């Protein structure tokens, strides 16, 4: 089993930063999704990709993965850069 640990990004529909400090451990799928012959929906027998564990910090997520023997990769969120400009710059 391999997993990835990442920090939840800000929702595009919110202006604040609520629930953005949560770290998530999510398992990587090991088999591809195939279409169901009856319904045509995509699915697989790999049920571990439905498991999403949330932690208050990156260290807590790493400690859990190491304690349970799960191989993991940490995806670091790049720092957000703000482009500061004046309202008058829209008319130049």
PDB file of N, CA, C and O in Angstrom:
ATOM      1  N   UNK A   1       0.830  -1.185   0.000  1.00  0.00           N
ATOM      2  CA  UNK A   1       0.000   0.000   0.000  1.00  0.00           C
ATOM      3  C   UNK A   1       0.871   1.244   0.000  1.00  0.00           C
ATOM      4  O   UNK A   1       1.829   1.353   0.765  1.00  0.00           O
ATOM      5  N   UNK A   2       0.530   2.149  -0.845  1.00  0.00           N
ATOM      6  CA  UNK A   2       1.200   3.440  -0.845  1.00  0.00           C
ATOM      7  C   UNK A   2       0.145   4.525  -0.661  1.00  0.00           C
ATOM      8  O   UNK A   2      -1.003   4.381  -1.082  1.00  0.00           O
ATOM      9  N   UNK A   3       0.553   5.586  -0.038  1.00  0.00           N
ATOM     10  CA  UNK A   3      -0.372   6.685   0.238  1.00  0.00           C
ATOM     11  C   UNK A   3       0.331   7.999  -0.041  1.00  0.00           C
ATOM     12  O   UNK A   3       1.556   8.062  -0.150  1.00  0.00           O
ATOM     13  N   UNK A   4      -0.464   9.035  -0.153  1.00  0.00           N
ATOM     14  CA  UNK A   4       0.100  10.380  -0.273  1.00  0.00           C
ATOM     15  C   UNK A   4      -0.480  11.229   0.836  1.00  0.00           C
ATOM     16  O   UNK A   4      -1.647  11.097   1.206  1.00  0.00           O
ATOM     17  N   UNK A   5       0.354  12.096   1.353  1.00  0.00           N
ATOM     18  CA  UNK A   5      -0.030  12.998   2.433  1.00  0.00           C
ATOM     19  C   UNK A   5       0.053  14.414   1.877  1.00  0.00           C
ATOM     20  O   UNK A   5       1.088  14.833   1.358  1.00  0.00           O
ATOM     21  N   UNK A   6      -1.053  15.144   1.994  1.00  0.00           N
ATOM     22  CA  UNK A   6      -1.082  16.506   1.469  1.00  0.00           C
ATOM     23  C   UNK A   6      -1.970  17.374   2.348  1.00  0.00           C
ATOM     24  O   UNK A   6      -2.767  16.874   3.142  1.00  0.00           O
ATOM     25  N   UNK A   7      -1.818  18.673   2.191  1.00  0.00           N
ATOM     26  CA  UNK A   7      -2.607  19.638   2.942  1.00  0.00           C
ATOM     27  C   UNK A   7      -3.785  20.076   2.069  1.00  0.00           C
ATOM     28  O   UNK A   7      -3.618  20.336   0.878  1.00  0.00           O
ATOM     29  N   UNK A   8      -4.977  20.155   2.669  1.00  0.00           N
ATOM     30  CA  UNK A   8      -6.152  20.505   1.883  1.00  0.00           C
ATOM     31  C   UNK A   8      -6.053  21.928   1.358  1.00  0.00           C
ATOM     32  O   UNK A   8      -5.707  22.842   2.106  1.00  0.00           O
ATOM     33  N   UNK A   9      -6.354  22.126   0.078  1.00  0.00           N
ATOM     34  CA  UNK A   9      -6.303  23.479  -0.485  1.00  0.00           C
ATOM     35  C   UNK A   9      -7.566  24.257  -0.146  1.00  0.00           C
ATOM     36  O   UNK A   9      -8.559  23.691   0.313  1.00  0.00           O
ATOM     37  N   UNK A  10      -7.510  25.543  -0.376  1.00  0.00           N
ATOM     38  CA  UNK A  10      -8.671  26.401  -0.151  1.00  0.00           C
ATOM     39  C   UNK A  10      -9.700  26.131  -1.240  1.00  0.00           C
ATOM     40  O   UNK A  10      -9.348  26.007  -2.413  1.00  0.00           O
ATOM     41  N   UNK A  11     -10.944  26.041  -0.863  1.00  0.00           N
ATOM     42  CA  UNK A  11     -12.026  25.844  -1.811  1.00  0.00           C
ATOM     43  C   UNK A  11     -12.149  27.088  -2.688  1.00  0.00           C
ATOM     44  O   UNK A  11     -11.992  28.207  -2.200  1.00  0.00           O
ATOM     45  N   UNK A  12     -12.425  26.902  -3.965  1.00  0.00           N
ATOM     46  CA  UNK A  12     -12.546  28.039  -4.871  1.00  0.00           C
ATOM     47  C   UNK A  12     -13.758  28.907  -4.561  1.00  0.00           C
ATOM     48  O   UNK A  12     -13.813  30.066  -4.971  1.00  0.00           O
ATOM     49  N   UNK A  13     -14.723  28.356  -3.845  1.00  0.00           N
ATOM     50  CA  UNK A  13     -15.941  29.088  -3.550  1.00  0.00           C
ATOM     51  C   UNK A  13     -15.895  29.808  -2.205  1.00  0.00           C
ATOM     52  O   UNK A  13     -16.882  30.422  -1.798  1.00  0.00           O
ATOM     53  N   UNK A  14     -14.772  29.741  -1.521  1.00  0.00           N
ATOM     54  CA  UNK A  14     -14.687  30.413  -0.228  1.00  0.00           C
ATOM     55  C   UNK A  14     -13.607  31.474  -0.258  1.00  0.00           C
ATOM     56  O   UNK A  14     -12.609  31.338  -0.965  1.00  0.00           O
ATOM     57  N   UNK A  15     -13.809  32.527   0.508  1.00  0.00           N
ATOM     58  CA  UNK A  15     -12.827  33.595   0.546  1.00  0.00           C
ATOM     59  C   UNK A  15     -11.914  33.463   1.752  1.00  0.00           C
ATOM     60  O   UNK A  15     -10.801  33.988   1.739  1.00  0.00           O
ATOM     61  N   UNK A  16     -12.358  32.777   2.788  1.00  0.00           N
ATOM     62  CA  UNK A  16     -11.548  32.612   3.988  1.00  0.00           C
ATOM     63  C   UNK A  16     -10.624  31.409   3.895  1.00  0.00           C
ATOM     64  O   UNK A  16     -10.535  30.750   2.858  1.00  0.00           O
ATOM     65  N   UNK A  17      -9.943  31.137   4.992  1.00  0.00           N
ATOM     66  CA  UNK A  17      -8.991  30.030   5.018  1.00  0.00           C
ATOM     67  C   UNK A  17      -9.420  28.944   5.994  1.00  0.00           C
ATOM     68  O   UNK A  17      -8.569  28.261   6.565  1.00  0.00           O
ATOM     69  N   UNK A  18     -10.725  28.769   6.197  1.00  0.00           N
ATOM     70  CA  UNK A  18     -11.216  27.752   7.115  1.00  0.00           C
ATOM     71  C   UNK A  18     -10.949  26.364   6.550  1.00  0.00           C
ATOM     72  O   UNK A  18     -11.080  26.140   5.346  1.00  0.00           O
ATOM     73  N   UNK A  19     -10.577  25.443   7.415  1.00  0.00           N
ATOM     74  CA  UNK A  19     -10.330  24.032   7.080  1.00  0.00           C
ATOM     75  C   UNK A  19      -9.207  23.846   6.069  1.00  0.00           C
ATOM     76  O   UNK A  19      -9.191  22.841   5.358  1.00  0.00           O
ATOM     77  N   UNK A  20      -8.269  24.783   5.985  1.00  0.00           N
ATOM     78  CA  UNK A  20      -7.151  24.620   5.058  1.00  0.00           C
ATOM     79  C   UNK A  20      -5.908  24.072   5.745  1.00  0.00           C
ATOM     80  O   UNK A  20      -4.946  23.714   5.065  1.00  0.00           O
ATOM     81  N   UNK A  21      -5.898  23.996   7.066  1.00  0.00           N
ATOM     82  CA  UNK A  21      -4.732  23.490   7.773  1.00  0.00           C
ATOM     83  C   UNK A  21      -4.782  21.994   8.021  1.00  0.00           C
ATOM     84  O   UNK A  21      -3.924  21.460   8.724  1.00  0.00           O
ATOM     85  N   UNK A  22      -5.761  21.310   7.464  1.00  0.00           N
ATOM     86  CA  UNK A  22      -5.927  19.875   7.697  1.00  0.00           C
ATOM     87  C   UNK A  22      -5.027  19.099   6.740  1.00  0.00           C
ATOM     88  O   UNK A  22      -4.953  19.408   5.551  1.00  0.00           O
ATOM     89  N   UNK A  23      -4.345  18.087   7.274  1.00  0.00           N
ATOM     90  CA  UNK A  23      -3.504  17.212   6.471  1.00  0.00           C
ATOM     91  C   UNK A  23      -4.265  15.923   6.209  1.00  0.00           C
ATOM     92  O   UNK A  23      -4.917  15.392   7.108  1.00  0.00           O
ATOM     93  N   UNK A  24      -4.187  15.419   4.990  1.00  0.00           N
ATOM     94  CA  UNK A  24      -4.965  14.265   4.554  1.00  0.00           C
ATOM     95  C   UNK A  24      -4.026  13.151   4.120  1.00  0.00           C
ATOM     96  O   UNK A  24      -3.049  13.389   3.409  1.00  0.00           O
ATOM     97  N   UNK A  25      -4.333  11.920   4.559  1.00  0.00           N
ATOM     98  CA  UNK A  25      -3.635  10.728   4.081  1.00  0.00           C
ATOM     99  C   UNK A  25      -4.614   9.984   3.194  1.00  0.00           C
ATOM    100  O   UNK A  25      -5.687   9.575   3.639  1.00  0.00           O
ATOM    101  N   UNK A  26      -4.236   9.811   1.934  1.00  0.00           N
ATOM    102  CA  UNK A  26      -5.118   9.202   0.942  1.00  0.00           C
ATOM    103  C   UNK A  26      -4.339   8.105   0.222  1.00  0.00           C
ATOM    104  O   UNK A  26      -3.196   8.318  -0.182  1.00  0.00           O
ATOM    105  N   UNK A  27      -4.947   6.946   0.061  1.00  0.00           N
ATOM    106  CA  UNK A  27      -4.282   5.818  -0.585  1.00  0.00           C
ATOM    107  C   UNK A  27      -4.329   5.959  -2.098  1.00  0.00           C
ATOM    108  O   UNK A  27      -5.325   6.407  -2.667  1.00  0.00           O
ATOM    109  N   UNK A  28      -3.229   5.567  -2.739  1.00  0.00           N
ATOM    110  CA  UNK A  28      -3.162   5.607  -4.198  1.00  0.00           C
ATOM    111  C   UNK A  28      -3.828   4.355  -4.754  1.00  0.00           C
ATOM    112  O   UNK A  28      -3.676   3.276  -4.182  1.00  0.00           O
ATOM    113  N   UNK A  29      -4.570   4.477  -5.867  1.00  0.00           N
ATOM    114  CA  UNK A  29      -5.205   3.290  -6.444  1.00  0.00           C
ATOM    115  C   UNK A  29      -4.161   2.352  -7.049  1.00  0.00           C
ATOM    116  O   UNK A  29      -3.179   2.797  -7.644  1.00  0.00           O
ATOM    117  N   UNK A  30      -4.388   1.050  -6.887  1.00  0.00           N
ATOM    118  CA  UNK A  30      -3.444   0.069  -7.414  1.00  0.00           C
ATOM    119  C   UNK A  30      -3.957  -0.600  -8.678  1.00  0.00           C
ATOM    120  O   UNK A  30      -3.185  -1.238  -9.393  1.00  0.00           O
ATOM    121  N   UNK A  31      -5.244  -0.465  -8.964  1.00  0.00           N
ATOM    122  CA  UNK A  31      -5.789  -1.052 -10.183  1.00  0.00           C
ATOM    123  C   UNK A  31      -6.644  -0.012 -10.895  1.00  0.00           C
ATOM    124  O   UNK A  31      -7.235   0.854 -10.250  1.00  0.00           O
ATOM    125  N   UNK A  32      -6.712  -0.093 -12.218  1.00  0.00           N
ATOM    126  CA  UNK A  32      -7.484   0.910 -12.957  1.00  0.00           C
ATOM    127  C   UNK A  32      -8.989   0.690 -12.797  1.00  0.00           C
ATOM    128  O   UNK A  32      -9.451  -0.412 -12.498  1.00  0.00           O
ATOM    129  N   UNK A  33      -9.723   1.759 -13.002  1.00  0.00           N
ATOM    130  CA  UNK A  33     -11.181   1.658 -12.972  1.00  0.00           C
ATOM    131  C   UNK A  33     -11.665   1.176 -14.334  1.00  0.00           C
ATOM    132  O   UNK A  33     -11.214   1.656 -15.374  1.00  0.00           O
ATOM    133  N   UNK A  34     -12.580   0.232 -14.310  1.00  0.00           N
ATOM    134  CA  UNK A  34     -13.125  -0.336 -15.532  1.00  0.00           C
ATOM    135  C   UNK A  34     -14.622  -0.062 -15.590  1.00  0.00           C
ATOM    136  O   UNK A  34     -15.273   0.037 -14.549  1.00  0.00           O
ATOM    137  N   UNK A  35     -15.180   0.064 -16.800  1.00  0.00           N
ATOM    138  CA  UNK A  35     -16.618   0.309 -16.888  1.00  0.00           C
ATOM    139  C   UNK A  35     -17.410  -0.953 -16.539  1.00  0.00           C
ATOM    140  O   UNK A  35     -17.041  -2.064 -16.920  1.00  0.00           O
ATOM    141  N   UNK A  36     -18.490  -0.758 -15.816  1.00  0.00           N
ATOM    142  CA  UNK A  36     -19.392  -1.850 -15.473  1.00  0.00           C
ATOM    143  C   UNK A  36     -20.182  -2.216 -16.729  1.00  0.00           C
ATOM    144  O   UNK A  36     -20.710  -1.327 -17.398  1.00  0.00           O
ATOM    145  N   UNK A  37     -20.276  -3.516 -17.067  1.00  0.00           N
ATOM    146  CA  UNK A  37     -20.983  -3.873 -18.307  1.00  0.00           C
ATOM    147  C   UNK A  37     -22.484  -3.544 -18.267  1.00  0.00           C
ATOM    148  O   UNK A  37     -23.084  -3.296 -19.313  1.00  0.00           O
ATOM    149  N   UNK A  38     -23.087  -3.538 -17.088  1.00  0.00           N
ATOM    150  CA  UNK A  38     -24.524  -3.288 -16.998  1.00  0.00           C
ATOM    151  C   UNK A  38     -24.862  -1.797 -17.003  1.00  0.00           C
ATOM    152  O   UNK A  38     -25.729  -1.356 -17.757  1.00  0.00           O
ATOM    153  N   UNK A  39     -24.171  -1.023 -16.158  1.00  0.00           N
ATOM    154  CA  UNK A  39     -24.514   0.395 -16.024  1.00  0.00           C
ATOM    155  C   UNK A  39     -23.571   1.322 -16.791  1.00  0.00           C
ATOM    156  O   UNK A  39     -23.956   2.437 -17.142  1.00  0.00           O
ATOM    157  N   UNK A  40     -22.348   0.876 -17.054  1.00  0.00           N
ATOM    158  CA  UNK A  40     -21.380   1.723 -17.734  1.00  0.00           C
ATOM    159  C   UNK A  40     -20.613   2.634 -16.796  1.00  0.00           C
ATOM    160  O   UNK A  40     -19.770   3.410 -17.247  1.00  0.00           O
ATOM    161  N   UNK A  41     -20.889   2.557 -15.480  1.00  0.00           N
ATOM    162  CA  UNK A  41     -20.181   3.380 -14.516  1.00  0.00           C
ATOM    163  C   UNK A  41     -18.783   2.835 -14.304  1.00  0.00           C
ATOM    164  O   UNK A  41     -18.572   1.625 -14.379  1.00  0.00           O
ATOM    165  N   UNK A  42     -17.826   3.712 -14.042  1.00  0.00           N
ATOM    166  CA  UNK A  42     -16.451   3.298 -13.787  1.00  0.00           C
ATOM    167  C   UNK A  42     -16.309   2.883 -12.332  1.00  0.00           C
ATOM    168  O   UNK A  42     -16.834   3.541 -11.434  1.00  0.00           O
ATOM    169  N   UNK A  43     -15.603   1.795 -12.107  1.00  0.00           N
ATOM    170  CA  UNK A  43     -15.398   1.321 -10.741  1.00  0.00           C
ATOM    171  C   UNK A  43     -14.333   0.242 -10.704  1.00  0.00           C
ATOM    172  O   UNK A  43     -13.883  -0.247 -11.739  1.00  0.00           O
ATOM    173  N   UNK A  44     -13.938  -0.119  -9.489  1.00  0.00           N
ATOM    174  CA  UNK A  44     -12.952  -1.181  -9.311  1.00  0.00           C
ATOM    175  C   UNK A  44     -13.220  -1.868  -7.984  1.00  0.00           C
ATOM    176  O   UNK A  44     -14.064  -1.431  -7.201  1.00  0.00           O
ATOM    177  N   UNK A  45     -12.499  -2.937  -7.745  1.00  0.00           N
ATOM    178  CA  UNK A  45     -12.651  -3.667  -6.495  1.00  0.00           C
ATOM    179  C   UNK A  45     -11.738  -3.161  -5.404  1.00  0.00           C
ATOM    180  O   UNK A  45     -11.733  -3.714  -4.304  1.00  0.00           O
ATOM    181  N   UNK A  46     -10.964  -2.125  -5.675  1.00  0.00           N
ATOM    182  CA  UNK A  46     -10.028  -1.572  -4.706  1.00  0.00           C
ATOM    183  C   UNK A  46     -10.765  -0.602  -3.803  1.00  0.00           C
ATOM    184  O   UNK A  46     -11.024   0.537  -4.192  1.00  0.00           O
ATOM    185  N   UNK A  47     -11.100  -1.040  -2.612  1.00  0.00           N
ATOM    186  CA  UNK A  47     -11.916  -0.214  -1.715  1.00  0.00           C
ATOM    187  C   UNK A  47     -11.093   0.725  -0.843  1.00  0.00           C
ATOM    188  O   UNK A  47     -11.663   1.613  -0.208  1.00  0.00           O
ATOM    189  N   UNK A  48      -9.784   0.562  -0.792  1.00  0.00           N
ATOM    190  CA  UNK A  48      -8.969   1.417   0.078  1.00  0.00           C
ATOM    191  C   UNK A  48      -8.866   2.843  -0.439  1.00  0.00           C
ATOM    192  O   UNK A  48      -8.517   3.745   0.322  1.00  0.00           O
ATOM    193  N   UNK A  49      -9.161   3.067  -1.709  1.00  0.00           N
ATOM    194  CA  UNK A  49      -9.095   4.443  -2.194  1.00  0.00           C
ATOM    195  C   UNK A  49     -10.278   5.260  -1.694  1.00  0.00           C
ATOM    196  O   UNK A  49     -10.295   6.479  -1.866  1.00  0.00           O
ATOM    197  N   UNK A  50     -11.266   4.620  -1.080  1.00  0.00           N
ATOM    198  CA  UNK A  50     -12.382   5.340  -0.482  1.00  0.00           C
ATOM    199  C   UNK A  50     -12.042   5.855   0.914  1.00  0.00           C
ATOM    200  O   UNK A  50     -12.761   6.691   1.461  1.00  0.00           O
ATOM    201  N   UNK A  51     -10.949   5.358   1.490  1.00  0.00           N
ATOM    202  CA  UNK A  51     -10.550   5.741   2.846  1.00  0.00           C
ATOM    203  C   UNK A  51      -9.726   7.023   2.780  1.00  0.00           C
ATOM    204  O   UNK A  51      -8.694   7.074   2.111  1.00  0.00           O
ATOM    205  N   UNK A  52     -10.185   8.047   3.474  1.00  0.00           N
ATOM    206  CA  UNK A  52      -9.474   9.322   3.554  1.00  0.00           C
ATOM    207  C   UNK A  52      -9.341   9.659   5.033  1.00  0.00           C
ATOM    208  O   UNK A  52     -10.341   9.864   5.722  1.00  0.00           O
ATOM    209  N   UNK A  53      -8.109   9.715   5.518  1.00  0.00           N
ATOM    210  CA  UNK A  53      -7.846  10.002   6.923  1.00  0.00           C
ATOM    211  C   UNK A  53      -7.371  11.444   7.059  1.00  0.00           C
ATOM    212  O   UNK A  53      -6.541  11.903   6.274  1.00  0.00           O
ATOM    213  N   UNK A  54      -7.894  12.158   8.054  1.00  0.00           N
ATOM    214  CA  UNK A  54      -7.535  13.561   8.269  1.00  0.00           C
ATOM    215  C   UNK A  54      -6.773  13.699   9.578  1.00  0.00           C
ATOM    216  O   UNK A  54      -7.109  13.063  10.578  1.00  0.00           O
ATOM    217  N   UNK A  55      -5.737  14.544   9.558  1.00  0.00           N
ATOM    218  CA  UNK A  55      -4.865  14.750  10.712  1.00  0.00           C
ATOM    219  C   UNK A  55      -4.666  16.241  10.940  1.00  0.00           C
ATOM    220  O   UNK A  55      -4.758  17.033  10.002  1.00  0.00           O
ATOM    221  N   UNK A  56      -4.391  16.629  12.190  1.00  0.00           N
ATOM    222  CA  UNK A  56      -4.191  18.056  12.475  1.00  0.00           C
ATOM    223  C   UNK A  56      -2.837  18.587  12.000  1.00  0.00           C
ATOM    224  O   UNK A  56      -2.682  19.793  11.811  1.00  0.00           O
ATOM    225  N   UNK A  57      -1.845  17.689  11.805  1.00  0.00           N
ATOM    226  CA  UNK A  57      -0.524  18.159  11.386  1.00  0.00           C
ATOM    227  C   UNK A  57       0.126  17.123  10.473  1.00  0.00           C
ATOM    228  O   UNK A  57      -0.300  15.970  10.407  1.00  0.00           O
ATOM    229  N   UNK A  58       1.153  17.558   9.784  1.00  0.00           N
ATOM    230  CA  UNK A  58       1.901  16.671   8.898  1.00  0.00           C
ATOM    231  C   UNK A  58       2.617  15.595   9.706  1.00  0.00           C
ATOM    232  O   UNK A  58       2.684  14.442   9.279  1.00  0.00           O
ATOM    233  N   UNK A  59       3.147  15.958  10.856  1.00  0.00           N
ATOM    234  CA  UNK A  59       3.859  14.990  11.689  1.00  0.00           C
ATOM    235  C   UNK A  59       2.935  13.885  12.185  1.00  0.00           C
ATOM    236  O   UNK A  59       3.352  12.730  12.281  1.00  0.00           O
ATOM    237  N   UNK A  60       1.696  14.217  12.497  1.00  0.00           N
ATOM    238  CA  UNK A  60       0.739  13.206  12.949  1.00  0.00           C
ATOM    239  C   UNK A  60       0.410  12.236  11.826  1.00  0.00           C
ATOM    240  O   UNK A  60       0.269  11.037  12.068  1.00  0.00           O
ATOM    241  N   UNK A  61       0.286  12.734  10.604  1.00  0.00           N
ATOM    242  CA  UNK A  61       0.008  11.862   9.459  1.00  0.00           C
ATOM    243  C   UNK A  61       1.193  10.951   9.170  1.00  0.00           C
ATOM    244  O   UNK A  61       1.012   9.768   8.879  1.00  0.00           O
ATOM    245  N   UNK A  62       2.405  11.497   9.247  1.00  0.00           N
ATOM    246  CA  UNK A  62       3.607  10.682   9.038  1.00  0.00           C
ATOM    247  C   UNK A  62       3.738   9.614  10.112  1.00  0.00           C
ATOM    248  O   UNK A  62       4.069   8.468   9.810  1.00  0.00           O
ATOM    249  N   UNK A  63       3.482   9.977  11.357  1.00  0.00           N
ATOM    250  CA  UNK A  63       3.588   9.026  12.465  1.00  0.00           C
ATOM    251  C   UNK A  63       2.598   7.885  12.292  1.00  0.00           C
ATOM    252  O   UNK A  63       2.936   6.733  12.562  1.00  0.00           O
ATOM    253  N   UNK A  64       1.387   8.183  11.850  1.00  0.00           N
ATOM    254  CA  UNK A  64       0.389   7.136  11.628  1.00  0.00           C
ATOM    255  C   UNK A  64       0.844   6.189  10.520  1.00  0.00           C
ATOM    256  O   UNK A  64       0.755   4.969  10.663  1.00  0.00           O
ATOM    257  N   UNK A  65       1.336   6.760   9.408  1.00  0.00           N
ATOM    258  CA  UNK A  65       1.769   5.924   8.282  1.00  0.00           C
ATOM    259  C   UNK A  65       2.941   5.036   8.676  1.00  0.00           C
ATOM    260  O   UNK A  65       2.986   3.865   8.298  1.00  0.00           O
ATOM    261  N   UNK A  66       3.884   5.580   9.429  1.00  0.00           N
ATOM    262  CA  UNK A  66       5.032   4.775   9.854  1.00  0.00           C
ATOM    263  C   UNK A  66       4.617   3.703  10.857  1.00  0.00           C
ATOM    264  O   UNK A  66       5.134   2.586  10.816  1.00  0.00           O
ATOM    265  N   UNK A  67       3.698   4.028  11.747  1.00  0.00           N
ATOM    266  CA  UNK A  67       3.241   3.061  12.738  1.00  0.00           C
ATOM    267  C   UNK A  67       2.490   1.894  12.079  1.00  0.00           C
ATOM    268  O   UNK A  67       2.603   0.752  12.525  1.00  0.00           O
ATOM    269  N   UNK A  68       1.732   2.181  11.026  1.00  0.00           N
ATOM    270  CA  UNK A  68       0.951   1.148  10.346  1.00  0.00           C
ATOM    271  C   UNK A  68       1.721   0.477   9.205  1.00  0.00           C
ATOM    272  O   UNK A  68       1.204  -0.449   8.580  1.00  0.00           O
ATOM    273  N   UNK A  69       2.941   0.927   8.926  1.00  0.00           N
ATOM    274  CA  UNK A  69       3.755   0.314   7.875  1.00  0.00           C
ATOM    275  C   UNK A  69       3.305   0.684   6.467  1.00  0.00           C
ATOM    276  O   UNK A  69       3.402  -0.132   5.550  1.00  0.00           O
ATOM    277  N   UNK A  70       2.821   1.892   6.291  1.00  0.00           N
ATOM    278  CA  UNK A  70       2.332   2.361   4.992  1.00  0.00           C
ATOM    279  C   UNK A  70       3.424   3.203   4.341  1.00  0.00           C
ATOM    280  O   UNK A  70       3.945   4.131   4.960  1.00  0.00           O
ATOM    281  N   UNK A  71       3.774   2.883   3.092  1.00  0.00           N
ATOM    282  CA  UNK A  71       4.698   3.722   2.341  1.00  0.00           C
ATOM    283  C   UNK A  71       3.959   4.990   1.938  1.00  0.00           C
ATOM    284  O   UNK A  71       2.804   4.926   1.516  1.00  0.00           O
ATOM    285  N   UNK A  72       4.608   6.132   2.064  1.00  0.00           N
ATOM    286  CA  UNK A  72       3.928   7.394   1.789  1.00  0.00           C
ATOM    287  C   UNK A  72       4.850   8.369   1.092  1.00  0.00           C
ATOM    288  O   UNK A  72       6.074   8.262   1.161  1.00  0.00           O
ATOM    289  N   UNK A  73       4.233   9.318   0.423  1.00  0.00           N
ATOM    290  CA  UNK A  73       4.936  10.460  -0.150  1.00  0.00           C
ATOM    291  C   UNK A  73       4.213  11.717   0.331  1.00  0.00           C
ATOM    292  O   UNK A  73       2.985  11.749   0.404  1.00  0.00           O
ATOM    293  N   UNK A  74       4.974  12.731   0.652  1.00  0.00           N
ATOM    294  CA  UNK A  74       4.405  13.990   1.137  1.00  0.00           C
ATOM    295  C   UNK A  74       4.400  14.978  -0.019  1.00  0.00           C
ATOM    296  O   UNK A  74       5.435  15.236  -0.632  1.00  0.00           O
ATOM    297  N   UNK A  75       3.235  15.525  -0.310  1.00  0.00           N
ATOM    298  CA  UNK A  75       3.081  16.535  -1.359  1.00  0.00           C
ATOM    299  C   UNK A  75       2.994  17.887  -0.658  1.00  0.00           C
ATOM    300  O   UNK A  75       2.021  18.180   0.037  1.00  0.00           O
ATOM    301  N   UNK A  76       4.014  18.694  -0.851  1.00  0.00           N
ATOM    302  CA  UNK A  76       4.081  20.009  -0.211  1.00  0.00           C
ATOM    303  C   UNK A  76       3.297  21.018  -1.053  1.00  0.00           C
ATOM    304  O   UNK A  76       3.458  21.079  -2.272  1.00  0.00           O
ATOM    305  N   UNK A  77       2.458  21.797  -0.397  1.00  0.00           N
ATOM    306  CA  UNK A  77       1.695  22.841  -1.072  1.00  0.00           C
ATOM    307  C   UNK A  77       2.622  24.018  -1.362  1.00  0.00           C
ATOM    308  O   UNK A  77       3.282  24.523  -0.455  1.00  0.00           O
ATOM    309  N   UNK A  78       2.676  24.458  -2.618  1.00  0.00           N
ATOM    310  CA  UNK A  78       3.555  25.599  -2.916  1.00  0.00           C
ATOM    311  C   UNK A  78       3.017  26.870  -2.264  1.00  0.00           C
ATOM    312  O   UNK A  78       1.804  27.033  -2.128  1.00  0.00           O
ATOM    313  N   UNK A  79       3.914  27.772  -1.860  1.00  0.00           N
ATOM    314  CA  UNK A  79       3.453  29.019  -1.232  1.00  0.00           C
ATOM    315  C   UNK A  79       2.686  29.865  -2.247  1.00  0.00           C
ATOM    316  O   UNK A  79       3.050  29.938  -3.421  1.00  0.00           O
ATOM    317  N   UNK A  80       1.631  30.494  -1.773  1.00  0.00           N
ATOM    318  CA  UNK A  80       0.808  31.320  -2.647  1.00  0.00           C
ATOM    319  C   UNK A  80       1.428  32.705  -2.761  1.00  0.00           C
ATOM    320  O   UNK A  80       1.765  33.332  -1.756  1.00  0.00           O
ATOM    321  N   UNK A  81       1.574  33.167  -3.978  1.00  0.00           N
ATOM    322  CA  UNK A  81       2.115  34.504  -4.204  1.00  0.00           C
ATOM    323  C   UNK A  81       0.981  35.408  -4.670  1.00  0.00           C
ATOM    324  O   UNK A  81       0.195  35.042  -5.544  1.00  0.00           O
ATOM    325  N   UNK A  82       0.910  36.565  -4.087  1.00  0.00           N
ATOM    326  CA  UNK A  82      -0.120  37.525  -4.443  1.00  0.00           C
ATOM    327  C   UNK A  82       0.420  38.535  -5.438  1.00  0.00           C
ATOM    328  O   UNK A  82       1.534  39.037  -5.294  1.00  0.00           O
ATOM    329  N   UNK A  83      -0.380  38.821  -6.442  1.00  0.00           N
ATOM    330  CA  UNK A  83      -0.014  39.842  -7.418  1.00  0.00           C
ATOM    331  C   UNK A  83      -0.730  41.120  -7.002  1.00  0.00           C
ATOM    332  O   UNK A  83      -1.928  41.277  -7.236  1.00  0.00           O
ATOM    333  N   UNK A  84       0.009  42.024  -6.388  1.00  0.00           N
ATOM    334  CA  UNK A  84      -0.576  43.274  -5.909  1.00  0.00           C
ATOM    335  C   UNK A  84      -0.580  44.300  -7.029  1.00  0.00           C
ATOM    336  O   UNK A  84       0.445  44.568  -7.656  1.00  0.00           O
ATOM    337  N   UNK A  85      -1.747  44.862  -7.262  1.00  0.00           N
ATOM    338  CA  UNK A  85      -1.850  45.913  -8.268  1.00  0.00           C
ATOM    339  C   UNK A  85      -2.943  46.891  -7.858  1.00  0.00           C
ATOM    340  O   UNK A  85      -3.830  46.574  -7.065  1.00  0.00           O
ATOM    341  N   UNK A  86      -2.853  48.034  -8.400  1.00  0.00           N
ATOM    342  CA  UNK A  86      -3.840  49.070  -8.103  1.00  0.00           C
ATOM    343  C   UNK A  86      -5.022  48.954  -9.073  1.00  0.00           C
ATOM    344  O   UNK A  86      -4.893  48.378 -10.153  1.00  0.00           O
ATOM    345  N   UNK A  87      -6.147  49.494  -8.683  1.00  0.00           N
ATOM    346  CA  UNK A  87      -7.333  49.475  -9.541  1.00  0.00           C
ATOM    347  C   UNK A  87      -7.076  50.214 -10.848  1.00  0.00           C
ATOM    348  O   UNK A  87      -7.635  49.855 -11.884  1.00  0.00           O
ATOM    349  N   UNK A  88      -6.253  51.220 -10.808  1.00  0.00           N
ATOM    350  CA  UNK A  88      -5.967  52.022 -12.021  1.00  0.00           C
ATOM    351  C   UNK A  88      -5.197  51.201 -13.060  1.00  0.00           C
ATOM    352  O   UNK A  88      -5.215  51.538 -14.243  1.00  0.00           O
ATOM    353  N   UNK A  89      -4.523  50.132 -12.634  1.00  0.00           N
ATOM    354  CA  UNK A  89      -3.764  49.316 -13.585  1.00  0.00           C
ATOM    355  C   UNK A  89      -4.694  48.591 -14.570  1.00  0.00           C
ATOM    356  O   UNK A  89      -4.230  48.147 -15.621  1.00  0.00           O
ATOM    357  N   UNK A  90      -5.964  48.462 -14.268  1.00  0.00           N
ATOM    358  CA  UNK A  90      -6.908  47.813 -15.176  1.00  0.00           C
ATOM    359  C   UNK A  90      -7.171  48.646 -16.423  1.00  0.00           C
ATOM    360  O   UNK A  90      -7.667  48.124 -17.422  1.00  0.00           O
ATOM    361  N   UNK A  91      -6.846  49.932 -16.376  1.00  0.00           N
ATOM    362  CA  UNK A  91      -7.160  50.838 -17.501  1.00  0.00           C
ATOM    363  C   UNK A  91      -5.930  51.261 -18.273  1.00  0.00           C
ATOM    364  O   UNK A  91      -6.003  52.206 -19.058  1.00  0.00           O
ATOM    365  N   UNK A  92      -4.828  50.611 -18.084  1.00  0.00           N
ATOM    366  CA  UNK A  92      -3.594  50.972 -18.826  1.00  0.00           C
ATOM    367  C   UNK A  92      -3.429  50.122 -20.037  1.00  0.00           C
ATOM    368  O   UNK A  92      -2.457  50.282 -20.776  1.00  0.00           O
TER     369      UNK A  92
END
